Amino acid sequence: MWFKRVTSPRSDLGPAEIVLRLTAVIVLMRPMGPWGVRPLLLGLAGLAIVLPRVLRAPATWYALAALVSARIVADWPLPDNHVYLLAYWCLALALALGAEDGQAVINRSSRLLVGFAFLMAIVWKVALSPDYLDGRFFHVTLLTDERFEDVTLLFGGLTPQQLDDSREYLQPLPEGATQVYALACG
């Protein structure tokens, strides 16, 4: 019974089908994971776009959620936040496709996912990250991120030499902080 419910495609998706297609496109456009995960992600997402039965099957989205989760485990502890959100979203789609009113579940899941993502961002920025509130994060980002070089030079009043000196000063030591600590404590 459960196997049939997980593998048989839904036919009454309506406008939610575009959500499934766009999510499959996102997975295709941002292939991720180790060599064992990436081809499976690409293959399954490609099949989902080409074959409507695969697109609408809950098993497809459970498998995509598991594969994205495998990427998180393989890259632990460094995966980006959007990878976690993609895993949650694929799981939400799988659960929605197994529900009676899939469109309503997708609507509710998307609102909750966006709401909790913003809530956690606020908690992190306001309560758990003092360098964000006192401006250190922005100062270091403006000095070290090459994408902001023009803005830093134009509005920061720095010369290119001062910016290069600041970047050199902010480079982490190749030996790491342990060496500096060991030398300081002698």
C-alpha positions as CSV (number, residue, x, y, z in Angstrom):
1,M,0.0,0.0,0.0
2,W,2.7,2.6,1.0
3,F,4.9,1.6,-1.9
4,K,2.2,2.3,-4.4
5,R,1.4,5.6,-2.7
6,V,5.1,6.7,-2.9
7,T,5.7,5.5,-6.4
8,S,2.5,6.4,-8.2
9,P,2.4,9.9,-9.7
10,R,-0.2,12.5,-8.7
11,S,-2.4,13.8,-11.5
12,D,-4.2,16.7,-9.7
13,L,-1.3,19.1,-9.1
14,G,-2.6,22.1,-11.1
15,P,-0.3,25.1,-10.7
16,A,2.0,23.2,-8.3
17,E,3.5,21.3,-11.3
18,I,5.5,24.4,-12.2
19,V,7.0,24.4,-8.7
20,L,8.2,20.8,-9.2
21,R,9.7,21.6,-12.6
22,L,11.5,24.7,-11.3
23,T,12.9,22.8,-8.4
24,A,14.2,20.1,-10.8
25,V,15.8,22.8,-12.9
26,I,17.5,24.2,-9.8
27,V,18.9,20.8,-9.0
28,L,20.2,20.6,-12.6
29,M,21.6,24.1,-12.7
30,R,23.5,23.6,-9.4
31,P,24.9,20.1,-9.5
32,M,26.4,19.3,-6.1
33,G,28.0,16.6,-4.1
34,P,30.7,14.0,-4.4
35,W,31.2,12.0,-7.6
36,G,28.8,9.3,-6.4
37,V,25.9,11.7,-5.7
38,R,26.2,14.2,-8.6
39,P,25.4,11.9,-11.5
40,L,22.4,10.5,-9.6
41,L,21.1,14.0,-8.8
42,L,21.5,15.1,-12.4
43,G,20.0,12.0,-13.8
44,L,17.0,12.0,-11.6
45,A,16.3,15.8,-12.0
46,G,16.7,15.4,-15.8
47,L,14.2,12.5,-15.8
48,A,11.8,14.5,-13.7
49,I,11.9,17.3,-16.3
50,V,11.4,15.0,-19.3
51,L,9.0,12.5,-17.8
52,P,5.8,13.8,-16.1
53,R,5.3,10.5,-14.2
54,V,8.7,10.8,-12.7
55,L,8.2,14.5,-11.9
56,R,4.9,13.8,-10.0
57,A,6.1,10.7,-8.1
58,P,6.7,11.2,-4.4
59,A,9.6,8.7,-4.6
60,T,11.5,11.1,-7.0
61,W,11.4,13.8,-4.4
62,Y,12.3,11.5,-1.5
63,A,15.3,10.3,-3.5
64,L,16.3,13.9,-4.4
65,A,16.0,14.9,-0.7
66,A,18.2,11.9,0.3
67,L,20.8,12.7,-2.4
68,V,21.0,16.4,-1.4
69,S,21.2,15.2,2.2
70,A,24.1,12.9,1.2
71,R,25.8,16.0,-0.2
72,I,25.4,17.8,3.1
73,V,26.9,14.8,5.0
74,A,29.8,14.5,2.5
75,D,30.7,18.3,2.8
76,W,30.1,18.5,6.6
77,P,30.5,21.0,8.2
78,L,30.9,23.3,5.2
79,P,27.8,23.1,3.0
80,D,26.0,26.4,2.3
81,N,22.7,27.3,3.8
82,H,20.9,27.0,0.5
83,V,21.8,23.3,0.3
84,Y,20.0,22.6,3.6
85,L,17.0,24.6,2.3
86,L,17.0,22.5,-0.9
87,A,17.0,19.3,1.1
88,Y,14.1,20.5,3.2
89,W,12.3,21.7,0.1
90,C,12.7,18.4,-1.7
91,L,11.4,16.6,1.4
92,A,8.4,19.0,1.6
93,L,7.6,18.3,-2.0
94,A,7.7,14.5,-1.4
95,L,5.4,14.8,1.6
96,A,3.1,17.1,-0.4
97,L,2.8,14.7,-3.3
98,G,1.8,11.9,-0.8
99,A,-0.9,14.1,0.8
100,E,-4.5,14.4,-0.2
101,D,-4.3,18.1,-1.1
102,G,-0.8,18.5,-2.5
103,Q,-1.2,22.1,-3.6
104,A,-2.2,23.2,-0.1
105,V,0.7,21.3,1.5
106,I,3.2,22.9,-0.9
107,N,1.7,26.4,-0.2
108,R,2.0,25.9,3.6
109,S,5.4,24.3,3.4
110,S,6.9,27.0,1.2
111,R,5.6,29.7,3.6
112,L,6.9,27.9,6.6
113,L,10.3,27.3,5.0
114,V,10.8,30.9,4.0
115,G,9.5,32.1,7.4
116,F,11.7,29.9,9.4
117,A,14.7,30.7,7.2
118,F,14.2,34.4,7.9
119,L,13.6,33.8,11.6
120,M,16.8,31.9,12.0
121,A,18.7,34.6,10.0
122,I,17.4,37.2,12.4
123,V,18.2,35.1,15.5
124,W,21.7,34.5,14.1
125,K,22.3,38.1,13.3
126,V,20.8,39.7,16.4
127,A,21.5,37.2,19.1
128,L,24.4,34.9,18.1
129,S,26.7,37.0,16.0
130,P,28.2,40.0,17.7
131,D,30.5,40.8,14.8
132,Y,27.4,41.4,12.6
133,L,25.9,44.0,14.9
134,D,29.1,46.0,15.6
135,G,30.0,46.2,12.0
136,R,33.2,44.0,12.0
137,F,31.6,41.6,9.5
138,F,30.9,44.4,7.0
139,H,34.4,46.0,7.5
140,V,36.2,42.7,6.8
141,T,33.9,41.8,3.9
142,L,34.4,45.2,2.2
143,L,38.2,44.9,2.6
144,T,38.6,41.2,1.6
145,D,35.9,40.5,-0.9
146,E,37.1,41.4,-4.4
147,R,33.5,41.9,-5.6
148,F,33.3,45.0,-3.4
149,E,36.6,46.5,-4.4
150,D,35.2,49.3,-6.4
151,V,32.7,50.3,-3.7
152,T,35.4,50.2,-1.1
153,L,37.8,52.4,-3.1
154,L,35.1,54.8,-4.1
155,F,33.2,55.3,-0.8
156,G,35.8,54.1,1.7
157,G,38.4,56.7,0.7
158,L,41.2,54.1,0.5
159,T,43.9,54.0,-2.1
160,P,44.5,50.8,-4.0
161,Q,47.8,50.4,-2.0
162,Q,45.9,50.8,1.4
163,L,43.4,48.2,0.2
164,D,46.1,45.7,-0.7
165,D,47.9,46.3,2.6
166,S,44.6,45.7,4.5
167,R,44.0,42.5,2.6
168,E,47.5,41.3,3.4
169,Y,47.0,42.1,7.0
170,L,43.7,40.2,7.2
171,Q,45.0,37.0,5.5
172,P,45.0,34.1,7.9
173,L,48.3,32.6,8.8
174,P,49.1,29.4,6.9
175,E,50.1,27.7,10.2
176,G,46.8,28.7,11.8
177,A,45.9,30.4,15.0
178,T,47.5,27.6,17.1
179,Q,51.0,28.6,16.1
180,V,50.4,32.3,17.1
181,Y,48.8,31.2,20.4
182,A,51.7,28.8,21.1
183,L,54.3,31.6,20.4
184,A,52.4,34.1,22.5
185,C,52.1,31.7,25.5
186,G,55.6,30.6,25.0
